[in-house]
Amino acid sequence: MSFIFILIFLLLLSFVFKSPWFKGKFGEFLVSLLFKLFLPKDKYTVLHNITLPTEDGTTQIDHIVVSPYGLFVVETKNMKGWIFGGEYQNIWTQKLFKVTNKFQNPLRQNYKHTQTLGTLLGLETSLIYSVVVFIGESTFKTPMPLNVTDARGCVDYIKSKTTSVLSTTQVREICSSINRGALRKGFTTDRMHVKHVQEIIRSKR
């Protein structure tokens, strides 16, 4: 009986590890670790897994980096293989051996995040930067804009902005406003957001 239990447990564990949910969460964890190691705490405050209400539901932001140099809204993609896409293309392509997958342009996905955040904070969009970071064994096969990058390139991009546009007080107030405006973290919020995303997908079929 114990052997069967262990076998079932291992099968379930394997299923979880291969699921898109786990890959996404693991990718977000790696980016969080990267920020913790390479972004000085005296200049950068990092907020993770922020879910904000919108007019039609919710939008979930993987990471928000708040600094004197502006806000960086970071979308994480944990993917393998070759990545094809253009800044203005609706759909990008992932090729992994003989398998081809299509996915939404993450820049368009992140656009809603930046707009929602800007509305919440009453900030000009020029102070909010959209960043897409690919974690995993992926290779860009088409030219990408500077704000679409790999793990270390993400840190370099954030650090490339060196002009102070926000005071220490403003940075502190922005962090407080985000935390007040965000929905409480937990299973209920995550499930509500997933349901909203599924409804959007169904409406586009």
N, C-alpha and C positions, 0 to 999 in steps of 0.2 A: 504493500500500500504506500509506504514512504517513497519507494522508487517512482511510482506513478505520480505521486504528488510533486516530486522534484522535477519530473519530466514535464508535467503540465506547467509548473512554475517557470521553467526554462523556456518553454515555447511561448508563454505569455510575455516573458521578458524580451525575447527575440522580436516578437511582434511590436512591442512598445518601442524598442530601439530603432526599428525600421520605419516607424510611423512618421508622417510629415510633422505631427505635433512635437514629437521628441526632437527631430532634427531642427525644427525651428527654435525650440527652447534651448537646445544645446548650442546652437549658433549664437543666440542672444547671450548665453552665459559666457561664451568665449570673448565676445565683444566687450561685455562688462568687465571681464578680467583684463583685457587689453587696455581699456580706459583707466582702470585702477592702477595699472603698472606704469603707464606712460603719460597720463594727464595729471599734472600737479594739482593737488587739492586746493591750494591757495588761489588758483586761477580758474579752475573748472569744477562745476558741480554737476554730477551726472544723475539723472532721474531715469528709472527703468520701468518698463511695462506700464505706461500711462494710458488709461482709457478715458476718453473725453466724450461727453454727449454731443450729438449733432442734431440738426433739424429732423433727419430721417432715421436716427438710430444712434450708433456709436462709431468712433474711430479709435484704433489702438496703435499707439506709438511705441516702438521697441525701446528707443533711448532718446532722451533730450539732454544735450550738453549745454549748460548755461554758463556763460563767461562774459568778461568785460568786452570781448570782441564780437559778441552776438550769440544767437542761439543756433544750435546745430541739431536738426531733427534727423535721426539716423534710422534707416530701414535696413534690417539684416536679412540676407539671403544665404542659407546654408545649402549649397548646391555643388555638384561635381560635373565634370565634363566641359565641353566647349559651350561658350555663351555667345550668342549672336543677337545684336540689337542696336537700335539707333535712338538717339535722344528723343525724337519725335514719332517713333513708331509705337503703335498701340500695343502690339504683341512682340515679345522677344522669344527666342528659341534656345532650348538646351539640347545638346546632342551628347549622349553618353553611349559610346560604342554604336550599336545599330538602333538605339532607341532615341526617338525625337519627341520632346515635350514642348508645349507652348505655354507661356505664362505672361501675365499682364506686365507691361512696362512698369518696373518698380518706381521710376521717377514720377509717373502719373499717380501711382498709389500714394507716394509720399507727398504729392502736391496737396491732396486733401488734408493730410496731417498738418502741413505748414499753414494752410489757410485757416483751419480750425483753431490752431494754436494762436495765430495772429489775432483772430477775432476775440478769443478768450482774453488775451492780454492787452488788446488795443495797441499792438505794435505794428510798425511799418514792416512790410514784407522784406525790405532791404536788410533788416536786422536778423532775418531768419534764413538759415542755409539748409538746403535739402542735401542729405548725404545718403548714398546707397553703398553698403559694404557687403561684398561676397566673401563668405567664410567657407572653407572646404577646398577640395582639389579641383578648382575651376579655372578656366583660361578664357580670357576675352579674345574672340576671333574677329571682332570688328572694333574700330576706334570708339572709345567711350569718353564722355566728358570728364573733367577732372573730379567731379563729385561722385562719380561711380568708380569704386576702387576695391582693392583687396584689403586685408586686415590692417597691415602696417601703413598702407597708403592712406587709410581712413584717418589715422592719427596725424600723419603728415599734413593732410588736407586741413584738418581742424587747426593745427598749429600754424598753418600758413597765413591765417588771418591774425594780424598783429596790431591793427588799429583799434584803440579803445573807443567804444561807442556807448557803453553802459557803465554807470558808476557802481561802486560796491553796494550801495543802498538799493539801487535798481535791480541788481542781480539777486539780492536777498528777497526783495518784494516779488520778483518774477517767480522765484522758486516757491514762495508761499502761495502765490496765486494759482500756480499749476497744481499744487497739492490740494488746495481747496476745491478747485474746479474738477479734479479727476474723480472718477467713480472709485469706490472702495475696491482694493485688490482682493481677488479671491475667485473661487469656482463660479459663483453666481454671475459675477461681472463678465468673466471669460466666456461662460456659456451664452450669455445674452449677446455678446459681440459675435460669437461664432454663428448664432442663429441669424443675426442681421446680415452677416456676410453670405450665408447660404441663401437667404432671400434675394440678395442682389444677384447672385449667380443664376438662380432660377429665373429671375425676371429678364435676364439677357439671353436666355436660350430661345 
